[in-house]
């Protein structure tokens, strides 16, 4: 029998608008969700962080891409030249 760790995580939903161009992040797939695995953007105040879950981009739910890395890559190539409305979930622990 395991003991609970006593760690509480709270999810925060953010909506950010990013300019046309690449996101400058690496995206991995965890449990069928798009998760930021690395941030290559060094601009201060860049709104995406490692472990952020990308819920949707321009109203397209990432879950519809079924965790398929080829579909995800193709999707981001299509929207690269667009302004992107990105909804993310960020978990914080207490």
Secondary structure as GFF3:
##gff-version 3
##sequence-region A 1 94
A	DSSP	beta_strand	9	18	.	.	.	ID=ss1
A	DSSP	beta_strand	25	30	.	.	.	ID=ss2
A	DSSP	beta_strand	33	39	.	.	.	ID=ss3
A	DSSP	beta_strand	53	57	.	.	.	ID=ss4
A	DSSP	beta_strand	60	61	.	.	.	ID=ss5
A	DSSP	three_ten_helix	62	65	.	.	.	ID=ss6
A	DSSP	alpha_helix	69	79	.	.	.	ID=ss7
A	DSSP	beta_strand	84	93	.	.	.	ID=ss8
###
